Amino acid sequence: MSLGLGDRQRAFAVAAAQLIIKANELGYGVTLGDAYRDPRAFGVSGEAGPYGSKTSNHKKRLAIDLNLFMDGEYITDDRGHRELGAWWELSFEEFGARWGGRYMDPNHYEFIHA
């Protein structure tokens, strides 16, 4: 049975919490980047807005960007995210978990939804 969007959003919220905990366990400090992109500011799903893709999973509440810090330093490359990305995709494979480092967006984590 296929999960509906609401079911996937709720599963994503729990998975995102586990991702933050995993980052902390690995010794990273975490702050939140983009999560939900409000259609009033970014356009509805399928519509281009001023920022991000018209098909962004942020618009569907199925993506989050995490900012990682090590010893107070903001990590701007994929360092740190590589291990987290691999963990994310393996742990939540059933939801189509994808790490943005596969397409030059290393702090992005999402569930794919058709």
N, C-alpha and C positions, 0 to 999 in steps of 0.2 A: 504494500500500500504506500502510495506517495504522500509525503507530508505536504500540507498546505503552507502558504506563506507565513501565517501566524505561528504555526508549530515550529517552523524553521527559525523564525525570529526569536522565539523563546529559547530554543536550543542554542542559538548563536549567543544570546546574552549569557547563558551559563558557561559556554565554551570560552567566551572572551574573559570572563572572570578567572577561569582556570588558566588561561594564557598569561594573565597578569601575575597570578600566583607562581606559575612556572618561571617567568622572567625573574621574579624576586628570588626564588630558590636558586637560580643561576647566578645571583649576585648583582643583578641590574636594578637600578632605580627606574621607575616607570612613571611617565605622565601620559595623559590621554591627548591624542590628536583628534582628527575628525572621526565622528561616528555617524550619526544621522545627519543627512543633508536635507534640510527643509525645502520642499518644493516651492515655497513662496520666494526663496532666495536663489535656489539652484535649478529651478524648473522641475517638472514632473519626470518620472522615469520615462525614458525614450525621447526626452526633449533636451536639447542642448541648453546649458546655462552658462553663466560667466566663469565657472570653475568646475573642473572635473568632467568626466565622461558622461554622455547622455544616458548610458546604460550602467552607471555606477551602482554597485551594490550598497553603497552608503545610502542611496535614495530608498532602498528597500529594507533598511535596518539590518543588513546582513554583512556589514564591513566595519572595521575599526582600524585606525592608525595609532600605533603606539610609539612613543618617544622613549628610547632607552638611554640611560646614563650609567657610566662606570666611573667611580671615584669623583662624582660631581661633573664629569665631562659628558656633554651631549654627543652621542654617537651618530654621525651623519652619513656613514656608509652602511654596508650590509653586515658589518662585524656585529656579532651578537644575535642579529636577526636570522642568520643562517641556521643556527642550532634551533632557535625557536620556530622558525619556518618549517623545518623538517619535523619537529615534534608536533606542530599544529596540523600539518597535512596527514601525518600518520594517525594521530589521536582522533581526528574528526573526519576521516576519509569517507565515512558513510554519508556525510552531509556535503561532500564535494568541497572540503576545505582546501583553500588555495592561498599560498603565500605570495605576496606581491614582488618579492625579490626575483621571481621568475620573469618579471617584465619591468625591471628597473624602478620598483616602488617598494624598497625593502621594509618599510615600517607598516605595510598594509597587510591585513589578514582578513579573509572573507570566506563566506559560504557561497557557493554558486547556486543560483536559482534561475530556472528558465522563465 
